[in-house]
Amino acid sequence: MKTWELLRNNPSLFDRYFVKEYLIKASRNFFEKRGYHELESPILASALPQERYLDVLATNLTFTDGRQKKAYLIPSTETYNKKILAAGIGNHFVISKVFRGLEDIGPNHSPEFTMMEWYDLNSTYLNLMNDCEKLVNEMHDYLCLKQNTHKTESITYNGKNIDLTPSWYRITVSEVLKKYANIELKDIQTLDKIEKVATQKGYQIEKNDDWETIFELIFLNEVEPNLPQEKPLFLYDYPKILCPLTKTSQSNPLVCEKVELYIAGREIANGYTELRDWKEQERRFKEEQNARKTLNKDEIRFDNDLINALKAGIPPVAGMGLGIDRLAMIFADAKNISDINYFPATELFE
């Protein structure tokens, strides 16, 4: 049965689907009260930042004179955010559909989803954690108001109580690797070293597995399932290889100033202190471009315009992207991303 048929026959279920709508409205209220501008981002791009592990969706545009142009469905709005920062817009946010290739269609994933990104001047990833706490709590307050329910300091998801009261947990990637996988980050900096550690742990490593694949194998099996869930958790200071657009930590050159938010064991948001040095960004993009060739990834057109924007200069800034769909799942106590979208990918591509 299609979702529209389900709702036609069971109109009381609309309350669950309205959660996503209310979260979007609450987020707009949050940033508008703080004087942020709202950016309308294009969905299509002619070029993208280079990321070795990124799989994108692409299409061909055909013009009336017969010319064809390859276009990418954006995986995030970041390239447009940084260009408008160079123009001088200042603090701003954007709510947009974004797309990922090679994405499973399942309980937590969809090739198309709704992302909210915001950029805060003269800020760092540490400030993003504070802002994110306030934003999610205001979203929860607004949801209680719209649903005419008693305002509480916690929510229930999948039978578990989650306390939203600040301050939320904050822990580094190095700490969770040591605590749950007994691995020192400094000991897995190269492919051969992480292969050795994974093999000693009993993982079956394939010939073409790269660093991130092996890291994710360890992280998803030994770390993520053990992360505490009674409160939201900020995980920060990620390995540098995973952060091509992120400022390197001044206190630890092995990591970058990146943070991810987990609620109920699910990754909800991803943010970082933005890299502003155009020479370093261009060097990293070329490195990522070469790595894509080694990994037999499809070539992505190089976004020279983004490098030009960085040359022109952007102010010190931190940016964060929050997945509206996954957060809606948690607030609606839904087990499947299909249960909060009127037209889920499971129906569109069945």
C-alpha positions in Angstrom: 0.0 0.0 0.0 1.3 3.4 -1.0 1.7 6.0 1.8 -1.0 8.3 0.3 -3.4 5.3 0.4 -2.4 4.5 4.0 -3.0 8.1 5.0 -6.3 8.3 3.1 -7.5 5.2 5.1 -5.9 6.2 8.4 -5.9 10.0 8.7 -4.8 9.9 12.3 -1.3 8.8 11.0 -0.8 12.3 9.6 0.5 13.4 13.1 3.6 11.3 12.5 4.3 12.8 9.1 3.7 16.3 10.3 6.8 16.0 12.6 9.2 16.7 9.8 7.2 19.7 8.7 7.3 21.1 12.3 11.0 20.5 12.6 11.7 22.5 9.5 9.5 25.3 10.7 11.2 25.3 14.1 14.6 25.5 12.5 13.6 28.5 10.4 12.3 30.2 13.5 15.5 29.5 15.4 17.8 31.1 12.8 15.5 33.9 11.8 15.3 35.0 15.5 19.1 35.2 15.4 19.2 37.3 12.3 20.5 34.7 9.9 19.7 35.0 6.2 18.2 32.0 4.4 20.0 30.9 1.3 18.2 29.1 -1.6 20.7 26.7 -2.9 20.6 25.2 -6.4 20.0 21.5 -6.5 22.2 21.1 -9.6 26.0 21.8 -9.8 28.4 21.8 -12.7 31.3 21.0 -10.4 31.8 19.7 -6.8 34.5 19.6 -4.1 36.8 16.6 -4.5 36.2 13.9 -1.9 37.8 10.5 -2.4 34.9 8.5 -0.9 32.0 10.5 -2.3 29.6 8.9 -4.7 27.4 11.3 -6.5 24.3 11.2 -8.7 24.7 12.9 -12.1 22.5 13.7 -15.0 23.0 15.1 -18.5 21.3 18.4 -19.4 20.4 18.7 -23.1 19.9 22.2 -24.5 17.8 23.2 -27.5 20.9 23.5 -29.8 21.8 19.9 -29.0 24.6 20.6 -26.6 24.9 18.4 -23.5 26.2 19.3 -20.1 26.9 17.0 -17.2 25.3 18.1 -13.9 25.5 16.8 -10.4 22.7 16.5 -7.9 24.3 18.2 -4.9 25.4 15.9 -2.0 25.4 19.0 0.2 25.0 22.7 -0.2 28.5 23.5 1.0 30.0 24.7 -2.3 27.3 27.4 -2.6 27.5 28.3 1.1 31.2 29.1 0.8 30.8 31.1 -2.4 28.1 33.2 -0.8 30.3 33.7 2.3 33.0 35.1 0.0 30.3 37.5 -1.4 29.7 38.7 2.2 26.3 37.4 3.2 27.4 36.6 6.7 25.5 34.2 9.0 23.1 32.1 7.0 21.3 28.8 6.8 19.8 26.6 4.0 17.3 23.8 3.9 17.5 21.7 0.8 17.1 18.3 -0.7 20.5 16.6 -1.2 21.5 13.4 -2.9 24.0 10.6 -2.5 24.9 7.9 -4.9 25.5 4.2 -3.9 23.1 4.8 -1.0 21.2 1.9 0.3 17.4 2.3 0.5 16.7 1.1 4.0 15.6 2.0 7.5 18.2 4.8 7.9 19.2 5.6 4.4 17.8 7.2 1.2 19.5 8.5 -1.9 17.4 11.7 -1.4 17.0 13.4 1.9 16.5 16.8 3.5 19.5 18.6 4.9 19.7 21.8 6.9 23.1 23.6 6.9 24.1 26.7 8.8 27.2 28.8 8.8 28.3 30.9 11.8 30.9 33.6 11.4 33.8 33.9 13.9 33.0 30.5 15.2 34.5 27.0 15.6 33.3 23.5 15.8 33.1 23.9 19.6 30.6 26.6 19.2 28.6 24.4 16.8 28.0 21.9 19.6 26.4 24.6 21.8 24.3 25.9 18.9 23.1 22.4 18.0 22.0 21.7 21.6 19.9 24.9 21.6 18.5 24.2 18.1 17.4 20.6 18.8 15.8 21.6 22.1 13.9 24.4 20.5 12.8 22.0 17.8 11.5 19.7 20.5 9.7 22.6 22.3 8.0 23.7 19.1 7.0 20.1 18.4 5.4 19.8 21.8 3.5 23.0 21.2 2.2 21.9 17.8 1.2 18.5 19.0 -0.4 19.9 22.2 1.7 17.7 24.4 3.3 18.4 27.8 6.8 19.9 27.4 9.4 17.5 28.8 13.2 17.5 29.0 13.4 14.1 27.4 12.0 12.0 24.5 11.4 8.3 24.1 12.8 6.4 21.1 12.5 2.7 20.5 11.5 2.2 24.1 14.5 4.1 25.5 14.5 7.4 27.3 16.8 10.1 25.9 17.6 13.1 28.1 17.8 16.3 26.1 19.0 18.5 29.0 22.3 20.3 28.2 25.1 19.7 28.4 25.3 16.7 26.1 28.1 14.2 26.1 31.3 15.3 24.3 34.1 12.8 23.5 36.9 12.5 21.0 37.2 9.9 18.3 40.6 8.9 19.8 38.9 8.3 23.2 36.2 6.1 21.8 38.7 4.1 19.7 40.8 3.5 22.8 37.8 2.7 25.0 35.8 0.4 22.8 38.3 -0.9 20.2 41.5 -0.7 22.2 43.1 1.2 19.3 45.4 4.2 19.5 44.7 6.6 16.6 48.4 7.3 16.2 48.9 3.6 15.5 46.6 3.4 12.4 47.7 6.4 10.4 48.6 4.5 7.2 46.9 1.8 5.2 49.4 -0.9 6.1 49.1 -0.1 9.8 45.3 -0.1 9.9 45.3 -3.3 7.8 47.6 -5.0 10.4 45.4 -3.9 13.3 42.2 -5.0 11.6 43.7 -8.4 10.7 44.9 -9.0 14.2 41.3 -8.3 15.3 40.0 -11.0 13.0 38.5 -8.9 10.2 38.7 -10.2 6.7 40.4 -7.4 4.6 39.9 -7.4 0.9 42.7 -6.6 -1.5 41.1 -3.3 -2.7 40.0 -2.1 0.7 41.1 1.5 1.4 41.8 3.2 4.7 38.3 4.5 5.2 36.7 1.2 4.5 38.8 -0.5 7.1 38.3 2.3 9.6 34.5 2.2 9.1 34.6 -1.6 9.5 36.1 -1.2 12.9 34.1 1.8 13.9 30.7 0.4 12.9 31.3 -2.9 14.6 33.2 -2.0 17.8 32.6 1.7 18.5 29.2 2.9 17.2 27.1 0.1 18.9 28.7 1.0 22.3 28.2 4.7 22.2 26.0 5.9 25.2 22.4 6.6 24.2 20.8 8.0 27.3 21.9 11.5 26.2 22.8 12.9 22.8 26.6 12.7 22.1 29.0 14.9 20.2 31.9 12.9 18.7 34.7 15.2 17.6 38.4 15.4 16.4 38.1 13.0 13.4 41.1 11.6 11.5 42.5 14.0 9.0 42.1 11.7 6.1 38.3 11.9 6.5 38.1 15.7 6.5 39.3 17.2 3.2 37.4 20.5 3.8 38.1 20.9 7.5 40.7 22.9 9.4 43.4 20.8 11.0 43.5 20.9 14.8 46.3 23.1 16.1 46.8 20.9 19.1 46.9 17.6 17.2 48.0 17.4 13.6 46.5 13.9 13.2 42.9 15.2 13.4 40.7 17.9 12.1 38.2 20.1 13.8 35.2 18.0 12.9 32.2 17.0 15.0 29.3 14.6 14.6 26.1 14.5 16.6 24.6 11.1 17.6 21.2 10.7 19.1 19.9 7.2 19.9 23.0 5.8 18.3 22.2 7.5 14.9 24.4 10.0 13.3 22.3 13.2 13.0 24.6 16.1 12.2 28.1 16.7 10.9 30.0 20.0 11.2 33.5 21.5 11.3 35.6 24.6 11.5 36.0 25.5 7.8 39.3 25.4 6.0 40.0 28.9 4.6 43.5 28.6 3.1 42.9 28.3 -0.6 46.3 26.8 -1.4 45.8 24.1 1.2 42.3 23.4 -0.1 43.5 23.2 -3.7 46.3 20.8 -2.6 43.8 18.6 -0.7 41.4 18.6 -3.6 44.1 17.4 -6.0 45.1 14.7 -3.5 41.5 13.6 -3.2 41.2 13.7 -7.0 44.2 11.4 -7.4 42.8 9.1 -4.7 39.5 8.8 -6.6 41.4 7.5 -9.6 43.2 5.0 -7.4 39.9 3.8 -6.0 38.3 3.7 -9.5 35.7 6.3 -8.6 34.0 8.3 -11.3 35.7 11.5 -12.1 34.1 14.6 -10.6 34.6 17.9 -12.3 36.9 20.1 -10.3 35.2 23.2 -8.7 37.8 25.9 -9.5 35.2 28.5 -8.7 35.2 27.4 -5.1 39.0 27.8 -5.0 38.5 31.3 -6.5 36.0 32.1 -3.8 38.5 31.0 -1.1 41.2 33.1 -2.8 38.9 36.1 -2.5 38.6 35.3 1.1 35.9 34.0 3.5 35.8 35.1 7.2 36.6 32.6 10.0 33.5 30.4 10.0 32.1 27.0 11.2 29.4 25.1 9.4 27.1 22.2 10.3 24.7 20.0 8.3 21.8 18.3 10.1 19.7 15.5 8.6 16.1 16.5 9.1 14.8 13.0 8.2 16.8 11.1 10.8 15.9 13.7 13.5 12.2 13.4 12.5 12.5 9.6 12.9 13.7 10.0 16.4 11.1 12.6 17.4 8.3 10.6 15.8 9.6 7.4 17.3 9.7 5.9 13.8 11.9 2.9 13.0 12.1 3.6 9.3 12.9 6.7 7.3 10.0 5.7 5.1 7.6 6.3 8.1 8.2 10.1 8.1 8.2 10.8 4.4 5.1 11.1 2.2 6.9 9.7 -0.9 9.7 7.5 0.4 12.4 6.0 -1.8 11.1 2.6 -1.0 8.0 3.4 -2.9 9.5 5.4 -5.7 12.1 2.8 -6.7 10.4 -0.5 -5.7 
